[in-house]
Amino acid sequence: MRVRRTVCVLPLALRDAALAGWLSTLSVLPRTLVLTAVAVPVVFRGLVPHLRKIRISVLTSRSSS
């Protein structure tokens, strides 16, 4: 699980480093929208598969009990 979290956070850190100069020229609302547009897909691809596995294991353990 730790490796997946690192894989998920690393693109966010790289994004911040790459866009730091450009983002500093934007006001708060556009900056938030840009960061969200990049962060949501990264978190979705990194986190949702793990949540599905947990959900399946919880549901199968309940049904077998």
PAROVEX-621543 format. One record per atom (N, C-alpha, C, O): residue in three letters; atom name; z, y, x. Coordinates in Angstrom, 1 decimal. Atoms other than C-alpha are relative to their C-alpha. Example, Ala and Ser with C-alpha at 12.3 -4.5 7.8 and 13.67 -1.06 7.14 Angstrom:
2
+------+------+--------+--------+--------+
: resn : name :      z :      y :      x :
+------+------+--------+--------+--------+
:  ALA :    N :    0.0 :   -1.2 :    0.9 :
:  ALA :   CA :    7.8 :   -4.5 :   12.3 :
:  ALA :    C :    0.0 :    1.2 :    0.9 :
:  ALA :    O :    0.7 :    1.2 :    1.9 :
:  SER :    N :    0.0 :   -1.1 :   -0.9 :
:  SER :   CA :    7.1 :   -1.1 :   13.7 :
:  SER :    C :    0.8 :    1.1 :   -0.8 :
:  SER :    O :    0.9 :    2.2 :   -0.3 :
+------+------+--------+--------+--------+
This chain:
65
+------+------+--------+--------+--------+
: resn : name :      z :      y :      x :
+------+------+--------+--------+--------+
:  MET :    N :    0.0 :   -1.2 :    0.8 :
:  MET :   CA :    0.0 :    0.0 :    0.0 :
:  MET :    C :    0.0 :    1.3 :    0.9 :
:  MET :    O :   -0.6 :    2.3 :    0.5 :
:  ARG :    N :   -0.1 :   -1.2 :   -0.9 :
:  ARG :   CA :    0.8 :    2.4 :    2.9 :
:  ARG :    C :   -1.4 :    0.4 :    0.5 :
:  ARG :    O :   -1.7 :    1.6 :    0.6 :
:  VAL :    N :    1.3 :   -0.3 :   -0.5 :
:  VAL :   CA :   -2.8 :    2.1 :    4.2 :
:  VAL :    C :   -0.8 :    0.7 :   -1.0 :
:  VAL :    O :   -1.5 :    1.7 :   -0.7 :
:  ARG :    N :    0.8 :   -0.6 :    1.1 :
:  ARG :   CA :   -4.3 :    3.0 :    0.8 :
:  ARG :    C :    0.5 :    1.5 :   -0.2 :
:  ARG :    O :   -0.4 :    2.3 :   -0.4 :
:  ARG :    N :   -0.5 :   -1.4 :    0.1 :
:  ARG :   CA :   -2.1 :    6.1 :    0.6 :
:  ARG :    C :   -0.5 :    0.9 :    1.1 :
:  ARG :    O :   -0.9 :    2.0 :    0.8 :
:  THR :    N :    0.6 :   -0.8 :   -1.1 :
:  THR :   CA :   -3.2 :    7.2 :    4.0 :
:  THR :    C :   -1.4 :    0.3 :   -0.2 :
:  THR :    O :   -1.9 :    1.4 :    0.0 :
:  VAL :    N :    1.4 :   -0.2 :    0.3 :
:  VAL :   CA :   -6.8 :    6.7 :    3.0 :
:  VAL :    C :   -0.2 :    1.0 :   -1.0 :
:  VAL :    O :   -1.2 :    1.8 :   -1.0 :
:  CYS :    N :    0.1 :   -0.9 :    1.1 :
:  CYS :   CA :   -6.2 :    8.7 :   -0.1 :
:  CYS :    C :    0.4 :    1.4 :    0.5 :
:  CYS :    O :   -0.3 :    2.4 :    0.0 :
:  VAL :    N :   -0.5 :   -1.3 :   -0.4 :
:  VAL :   CA :   -4.4 :   11.6 :    1.6 :
:  VAL :    C :   -0.8 :    0.6 :    1.2 :
:  VAL :    O :   -1.0 :    1.8 :    1.3 :
:  LEU :    N :    0.8 :   -0.5 :   -1.1 :
:  LEU :   CA :   -6.6 :   11.9 :    4.7 :
:  LEU :    C :   -1.2 :    0.8 :   -0.4 :
:  LEU :    O :   -1.4 :    1.9 :    0.2 :
:  PRO :    N :    1.0 :   -0.9 :    0.4 :
:  PRO :   CA :   -9.6 :   13.2 :    2.9 :
:  PRO :    C :    0.5 :    1.4 :   -0.6 :
:  PRO :    O :   -0.2 :    2.4 :   -0.4 :
:  LEU :    N :   -0.6 :   -1.2 :    0.5 :
:  LEU :   CA :   -7.4 :   15.8 :    1.2 :
:  LEU :    C :    0.4 :    0.9 :    1.2 :
:  LEU :    O :    0.1 :    2.1 :    1.1 :
:  ALA :    N :   -0.4 :   -0.8 :   -1.2 :
:  ALA :   CA :   -6.1 :   17.0 :    4.6 :
:  ALA :    C :   -1.3 :    0.5 :    0.7 :
:  ALA :    O :   -1.3 :    1.6 :    1.2 :
:  LEU :    N :    1.2 :   -0.5 :   -0.6 :
:  LEU :   CA :   -9.6 :   17.1 :    6.0 :
:  LEU :    C :   -0.7 :    1.0 :   -0.8 :
:  LEU :    O :   -1.3 :    2.0 :   -0.3 :
:  ARG :    N :    0.6 :   -1.0 :    0.9 :
:  ARG :   CA :  -10.8 :   19.0 :    3.0 :
:  ARG :    C :    0.7 :    1.4 :    0.2 :
:  ARG :    O :    0.0 :    2.4 :    0.3 :
:  ASP :    N :   -0.8 :   -1.3 :   -0.2 :
:  ASP :   CA :   -8.0 :   21.6 :    3.5 :
:  ASP :    C :   -0.4 :    0.6 :    1.3 :
:  ASP :    O :   -0.6 :    1.8 :    1.4 :
:  ALA :    N :    0.3 :   -0.5 :   -1.3 :
:  ALA :   CA :   -8.9 :   21.9 :    7.2 :
:  ALA :    C :   -1.5 :    0.6 :    0.0 :
:  ALA :    O :   -1.7 :    1.6 :    0.6 :
:  ALA :    N :    1.4 :   -0.4 :    0.0 :
:  ALA :   CA :  -12.7 :   22.2 :    6.5 :
:  ALA :    C :   -0.2 :    1.3 :   -0.8 :
:  ALA :    O :   -1.0 :    2.1 :   -0.5 :
:  LEU :    N :    0.2 :   -1.1 :    0.9 :
:  LEU :   CA :  -12.4 :   24.7 :    3.7 :
:  LEU :    C :    1.0 :    1.1 :    0.1 :
:  LEU :    O :    1.0 :    2.1 :   -0.7 :
:  ALA :    N :   -1.0 :   -1.0 :   -0.1 :
:  ALA :   CA :   -9.5 :   26.8 :    4.9 :
:  ALA :    C :   -0.5 :    1.4 :    0.1 :
:  ALA :    O :    0.0 :    2.3 :   -0.6 :
:  GLY :    N :    0.5 :   -1.3 :   -0.2 :
:  GLY :   CA :  -11.5 :   29.8 :    6.0 :
:  GLY :    C :   -0.7 :    0.5 :   -1.3 :
:  GLY :    O :   -0.5 :    1.6 :   -1.7 :
:  TRP :    N :    0.7 :   -0.4 :    1.2 :
:  TRP :   CA :  -13.7 :   29.8 :    2.9 :
:  TRP :    C :    0.9 :    0.2 :   -1.2 :
:  TRP :    O :    0.8 :    1.1 :   -2.0 :
:  LEU :    N :   -1.0 :   -0.1 :    1.1 :
:  LEU :   CA :  -10.8 :   29.2 :    0.5 :
:  LEU :    C :    0.9 :    1.2 :    0.0 :
:  LEU :    O :    1.3 :    1.7 :   -1.0 :
:  SER :    N :   -0.9 :   -1.1 :   -0.1 :
:  SER :   CA :   -8.8 :   32.0 :    1.8 :
:  SER :    C :   -0.6 :    1.3 :   -0.5 :
:  SER :    O :    0.1 :    2.3 :   -0.9 :
:  THR :    N :    0.7 :   -1.2 :    0.6 :
:  THR :   CA :  -11.4 :   34.5 :    0.5 :
:  THR :    C :    0.0 :   -0.1 :   -1.5 :
:  THR :    O :   -0.3 :    1.0 :   -2.1 :
:  LEU :    N :    0.0 :    0.1 :    1.4 :
:  LEU :   CA :  -11.1 :   33.2 :   -3.0 :
:  LEU :    C :    1.3 :    0.4 :   -0.6 :
:  LEU :    O :    2.4 :    0.3 :    0.0 :
:  SER :    N :   -1.3 :   -0.3 :    0.7 :
:  SER :   CA :   -8.5 :   34.3 :   -5.6 :
:  SER :    C :    0.6 :   -1.3 :   -0.4 :
:  SER :    O :    0.0 :   -2.4 :   -0.2 :
:  VAL :    N :   -0.8 :    1.2 :    0.3 :
:  VAL :   CA :   -6.0 :   31.9 :   -6.9 :
:  VAL :    C :   -0.7 :   -1.0 :   -1.0 :
:  VAL :    O :   -0.8 :   -2.2 :   -0.7 :
:  LEU :    N :    0.6 :    0.9 :    1.0 :
:  LEU :   CA :   -7.9 :   30.5 :  -10.0 :
:  LEU :    C :   -1.2 :   -0.7 :    0.6 :
:  LEU :    O :   -1.3 :   -1.9 :    0.4 :
:  PRO :    N :    1.1 :    0.8 :   -0.6 :
:  PRO :   CA :  -11.2 :   29.7 :   -8.2 :
:  PRO :    C :    0.4 :   -1.0 :    1.1 :
:  PRO :    O :   -0.2 :   -2.1 :    1.2 :
:  ARG :    N :   -0.5 :    0.9 :   -1.0 :
:  ARG :   CA :   -9.3 :   28.2 :   -5.3 :
:  ARG :    C :    0.6 :   -1.3 :   -0.6 :
:  ARG :    O :    0.3 :   -2.4 :   -0.1 :
:  THR :    N :   -0.6 :    1.1 :    0.6 :
:  THR :   CA :   -7.4 :   26.0 :   -7.6 :
:  THR :    C :   -1.0 :   -0.9 :   -0.6 :
:  THR :    O :   -0.9 :   -2.2 :   -0.5 :
:  LEU :    N :    1.1 :    0.8 :    0.6 :
:  LEU :   CA :  -10.5 :   24.9 :   -9.4 :
:  LEU :    C :   -0.8 :   -0.8 :    1.0 :
:  LEU :    O :   -1.1 :   -2.0 :    0.8 :
:  VAL :    N :    0.7 :    0.7 :   -1.0 :
:  VAL :   CA :  -12.3 :   24.0 :   -6.2 :
:  VAL :    C :    0.9 :   -1.1 :    0.6 :
:  VAL :    O :    0.4 :   -2.3 :    0.7 :
:  LEU :    N :   -0.9 :    1.0 :   -0.5 :
:  LEU :   CA :   -9.3 :   22.1 :   -4.8 :
:  LEU :    C :    0.2 :   -1.2 :   -1.0 :
:  LEU :    O :    0.2 :   -2.3 :   -0.6 :
:  THR :    N :   -0.1 :    1.0 :    1.0 :
:  THR :   CA :   -8.9 :   20.2 :   -8.1 :
:  THR :    C :   -1.2 :   -0.8 :   -0.1 :
:  THR :    O :   -1.2 :   -2.0 :   -0.3 :
:  ALA :    N :    1.2 :    0.7 :    0.1 :
:  ALA :   CA :  -12.5 :   19.3 :   -8.2 :
:  ALA :    C :   -0.2 :   -1.0 :    1.1 :
:  ALA :    O :   -0.9 :   -2.0 :    0.9 :
:  VAL :    N :    0.1 :    1.0 :   -1.1 :
:  VAL :   CA :  -12.2 :   17.6 :   -4.9 :
:  VAL :    C :    1.1 :   -1.0 :    0.0 :
:  VAL :    O :    0.9 :   -2.2 :    0.3 :
:  ALA :    N :   -1.2 :    0.8 :    0.0 :
:  ALA :   CA :   -8.7 :   16.2 :   -5.2 :
:  ALA :    C :    0.0 :   -1.1 :   -1.0 :
:  ALA :    O :    0.4 :   -2.2 :   -0.7 :
:  VAL :    N :   -0.1 :    0.9 :    1.1 :
:  VAL :   CA :   -9.0 :   14.5 :   -8.5 :
:  VAL :    C :   -0.8 :   -1.3 :    0.2 :
:  VAL :    O :   -0.3 :   -2.4 :    0.0 :
:  PRO :    N :    0.7 :    1.3 :   -0.3 :
:  PRO :   CA :  -11.8 :   12.0 :   -7.6 :
:  PRO :    C :    0.6 :   -0.8 :    1.1 :
:  PRO :    O :    0.6 :   -2.0 :    1.1 :
:  VAL :    N :   -0.6 :    0.7 :   -1.2 :
:  VAL :   CA :  -10.1 :   11.2 :   -4.3 :
:  VAL :    C :    1.2 :   -0.8 :   -0.5 :
:  VAL :    O :    1.4 :   -2.0 :   -0.1 :
:  VAL :    N :   -1.2 :    0.6 :    0.5 :
:  VAL :   CA :   -6.8 :   10.4 :   -6.0 :
:  VAL :    C :   -0.4 :   -1.1 :   -1.0 :
:  VAL :    O :    0.3 :   -2.2 :   -1.0 :
:  PHE :    N :    0.4 :    0.9 :    1.0 :
:  PHE :   CA :   -8.5 :    8.6 :   -8.8 :
:  PHE :    C :   -0.6 :   -1.3 :    0.7 :
:  PHE :    O :   -0.2 :   -2.4 :    0.3 :
:  ARG :    N :    0.5 :    1.1 :   -0.7 :
:  ARG :   CA :  -10.4 :    6.3 :   -6.4 :
:  ARG :    C :    1.0 :   -0.7 :    0.8 :
:  ARG :    O :    0.9 :   -2.0 :    1.0 :
:  GLY :    N :   -1.0 :    0.6 :   -0.8 :
:  GLY :   CA :   -7.4 :    5.7 :   -4.3 :
:  GLY :    C :    1.2 :   -0.6 :   -0.7 :
:  GLY :    O :    1.8 :   -1.5 :   -0.2 :
:  LEU :    N :   -1.3 :    0.4 :    0.7 :
:  LEU :   CA :   -4.6 :    5.3 :   -6.8 :
:  LEU :    C :   -0.2 :   -0.9 :   -1.2 :
:  LEU :    O :    0.5 :   -1.8 :   -1.4 :
:  VAL :    N :    0.2 :    0.7 :    1.2 :
:  VAL :   CA :   -6.1 :    3.9 :  -10.0 :
:  VAL :    C :   -0.1 :   -1.5 :    0.2 :
:  VAL :    O :    0.4 :   -2.3 :   -0.6 :
:  PRO :    N :    0.1 :    1.5 :   -0.2 :
:  PRO :   CA :   -7.0 :    0.4 :   -8.6 :
:  PRO :    C :    1.4 :   -0.6 :    0.2 :
:  PRO :    O :    1.6 :   -1.7 :   -0.3 :
:  HIS :    N :   -1.3 :    0.5 :   -0.1 :
:  HIS :   CA :   -3.4 :    0.0 :   -7.6 :
:  HIS :    C :    0.8 :    0.0 :   -1.3 :
:  HIS :    O :    1.5 :   -1.0 :   -1.6 :
:  LEU :    N :   -0.7 :   -0.1 :    1.3 :
:  LEU :   CA :   -2.1 :    1.1 :  -11.0 :
:  LEU :    C :   -0.5 :   -1.1 :   -0.9 :
:  LEU :    O :    0.3 :   -1.7 :   -1.7 :
:  ARG :    N :    0.5 :    1.1 :    0.8 :
:  ARG :   CA :   -4.4 :   -1.4 :  -12.6 :
:  ARG :    C :    0.6 :   -1.4 :    0.3 :
:  ARG :    O :    0.9 :   -2.2 :   -0.5 :
:  LYS :    N :   -0.6 :    1.3 :   -0.4 :
:  LYS :   CA :   -3.1 :   -4.3 :  -10.5 :
:  LYS :    C :    1.4 :   -0.1 :   -0.5 :
:  LYS :    O :    1.9 :   -1.1 :   -0.9 :
:  ILE :    N :   -1.4 :    0.0 :    0.5 :
:  ILE :   CA :    0.5 :   -3.3 :  -11.4 :
:  ILE :    C :    0.0 :   -0.3 :   -1.5 :
:  ILE :    O :    0.8 :   -1.0 :   -1.9 :
:  ARG :    N :    0.1 :    0.2 :    1.5 :
:  ARG :   CA :   -0.4 :   -3.1 :  -15.1 :
:  ARG :    C :   -0.3 :   -1.4 :   -0.3 :
:  ARG :    O :    0.3 :   -2.0 :   -1.2 :
:  ILE :    N :    0.4 :    1.4 :    0.2 :
:  ILE :   CA :   -2.1 :   -6.5 :  -15.0 :
:  ILE :    C :    1.2 :   -0.9 :    0.3 :
:  ILE :    O :    1.5 :   -1.8 :   -0.5 :
:  SER :    N :   -1.1 :    0.9 :   -0.4 :
:  SER :   CA :    0.9 :   -8.1 :  -13.2 :
:  SER :    C :    1.2 :    0.2 :   -1.0 :
:  SER :    O :    1.8 :   -0.8 :   -1.4 :
:  VAL :    N :   -1.1 :   -0.2 :    1.0 :
:  VAL :   CA :    3.4 :   -6.5 :  -15.7 :
:  VAL :    C :   -0.4 :   -0.7 :   -1.3 :
:  VAL :    O :    0.4 :   -1.4 :   -1.9 :
:  LEU :    N :    0.4 :    0.6 :    1.2 :
:  LEU :   CA :    1.4 :   -7.6 :  -18.7 :
:  LEU :    C :   -0.1 :   -1.5 :    0.0 :
:  LEU :    O :    0.3 :   -2.2 :   -0.9 :
:  THR :    N :    0.0 :    1.5 :   -0.1 :
:  THR :   CA :    0.9 :  -11.2 :  -17.5 :
:  THR :    C :    1.4 :   -0.5 :    0.1 :
:  THR :    O :    1.6 :   -1.6 :   -0.4 :
:  SER :    N :   -1.4 :    0.5 :   -0.1 :
:  SER :   CA :    4.6 :  -11.5 :  -16.6 :
:  SER :    C :    0.7 :    0.1 :   -1.4 :
:  SER :    O :    1.5 :   -0.8 :   -1.7 :
:  ARG :    N :   -0.6 :   -0.1 :    1.3 :
:  ARG :   CA :    5.5 :  -10.3 :  -20.1 :
:  ARG :    C :   -0.5 :   -1.1 :   -1.0 :
:  ARG :    O :    0.2 :   -1.7 :   -1.7 :
:  SER :    N :    0.6 :    1.0 :    0.9 :
:  SER :   CA :    3.1 :  -12.7 :  -21.8 :
:  SER :    C :    0.4 :   -1.4 :    0.3 :
:  SER :    O :    0.5 :   -2.3 :   -0.6 :
:  SER :    N :   -0.5 :    1.4 :   -0.4 :
:  SER :   CA :    4.3 :  -15.7 :  -19.8 :
:  SER :    C :    1.4 :   -0.2 :   -0.3 :
:  SER :    O :    1.9 :   -1.4 :   -0.3 :
:  SER :    N :   -1.4 :    0.1 :    0.2 :
:  SER :   CA :    7.9 :  -15.0 :  -20.5 :
:  SER :    C :    0.4 :   -0.4 :   -1.5 :
:  SER :    O :    1.5 :   -0.6 :   -1.8 :
+------+------+--------+--------+--------+
